[in-house]
Amino acid sequence: MSDKDLTEALKRIIEKELSKFSKLLPKDVISDVEKKISPQVESIIEQSGYVKKSKYKNLEKIIDDLEKRIDILEKD
């Protein structure tokens, strides 16, 4: 799941859950709530075995680099 997709999903969930209060709360309050709970939700998602696409790509790059280093070492 990409960073943007995760952010949009969180925003939709928060807006849906707070829709009853939306008439009373300014829009920036919803954004502030999203920013505050987003790291906690991401942590819960990661505990379930899922990671953001950017984190996956970074890990994939590290693995590729390590495999190349192993190949070089084996040739020597």
DAVEN-V355643 format. One record per residue. RES is the residue in one small letter. PSI is psi in degrees with one decimal (* if undefined). BURIAL is I if it has 24 or more other C-alpha atoms within 12 Angstrom, else O. D_FIRST is the distance of its C-alpha to the first C-alpha in whole Angstrom. Layout:
# DAVEN-V355643
res=RES psi=PSI burial=BURIAL d_first=D_FIRST
res=RES psi=PSI burial=BURIAL d_first=D_FIRST
This chain:
# DAVEN-V355643
res=m psi=129.5 burial=O d_first=0
res=s psi=161.3 burial=O d_first=4
res=d psi=-43.7 burial=O d_first=7
res=k psi=-41.4 burial=O d_first=8
res=d psi=-42.4 burial=O d_first=6
res=l psi=-43.9 burial=O d_first=6
res=t psi=-43.7 burial=O d_first=10
res=e psi=-40.5 burial=O d_first=11
res=a psi=-44.4 burial=O d_first=10
res=l psi=-42.5 burial=I d_first=12
res=k psi=-44.3 burial=I d_first=15
res=r psi=-41.2 burial=O d_first=15
res=i psi=-46.6 burial=O d_first=16
res=i psi=-45.5 burial=I d_first=18
res=e psi=-38.8 burial=I d_first=20
res=k psi=-45.6 burial=O d_first=20
res=e psi=-30.1 burial=O d_first=22
res=l psi=10.4 burial=O d_first=24
res=s psi=-32.1 burial=O d_first=25
res=k psi=-30.8 burial=O d_first=29
res=f psi=-1.4 burial=O d_first=29
res=s psi=-30.0 burial=O d_first=28
res=k psi=-26.2 burial=O d_first=31
res=l psi=-27.5 burial=O d_first=32
res=l psi=138.0 burial=O d_first=29
res=p psi=155.1 burial=O d_first=29
res=k psi=-36.3 burial=O d_first=25
res=d psi=-22.9 burial=O d_first=25
res=v psi=-41.2 burial=O d_first=25
res=i psi=-41.9 burial=I d_first=22
res=s psi=-40.0 burial=O d_first=20
res=d psi=-42.0 burial=O d_first=22
res=v psi=-43.5 burial=O d_first=21
res=e psi=-44.4 burial=I d_first=18
res=k psi=-33.1 burial=O d_first=18
res=k psi=-35.7 burial=O d_first=20
res=i psi=-13.6 burial=O d_first=18
res=s psi=-47.3 burial=I d_first=14
res=p psi=-36.4 burial=O d_first=15
res=q psi=-40.5 burial=O d_first=16
res=v psi=-41.9 burial=I d_first=14
res=e psi=-39.1 burial=I d_first=11
res=s psi=-42.3 burial=O d_first=14
res=i psi=-42.5 burial=O d_first=14
res=i psi=-42.8 burial=O d_first=11
res=e psi=-34.2 burial=O d_first=11
res=q psi=-23.3 burial=O d_first=15
res=s psi=-3.3 burial=O d_first=13
res=g psi=3.5 burial=O d_first=12
res=y psi=147.3 burial=O d_first=8
res=v psi=158.7 burial=O d_first=7
res=k psi=154.4 burial=O d_first=5
res=k psi=-39.4 burial=O d_first=5
res=s psi=-40.0 burial=O d_first=9
res=k psi=-39.8 burial=O d_first=10
res=y psi=-45.0 burial=O d_first=9
res=k psi=-40.9 burial=O d_first=11
res=n psi=-43.7 burial=O d_first=14
res=l psi=-38.6 burial=O d_first=15
res=e psi=-40.4 burial=O d_first=15
res=k psi=-42.8 burial=O d_first=17
res=i psi=-43.6 burial=O d_first=19
res=i psi=-44.9 burial=O d_first=20
res=d psi=-43.8 burial=O d_first=21
res=d psi=-42.3 burial=O d_first=23
res=l psi=-40.2 burial=O d_first=25
res=e psi=-39.0 burial=O d_first=25
res=k psi=-41.1 burial=O d_first=27
res=r psi=-39.5 burial=O d_first=29
res=i psi=-42.5 burial=O d_first=30
res=d psi=-42.9 burial=O d_first=31
res=i psi=-45.2 burial=O d_first=33
res=l psi=-36.7 burial=O d_first=35
res=e psi=-30.4 burial=O d_first=36
res=k psi=-29.8 burial=O d_first=38
res=d psi=* burial=O d_first=40
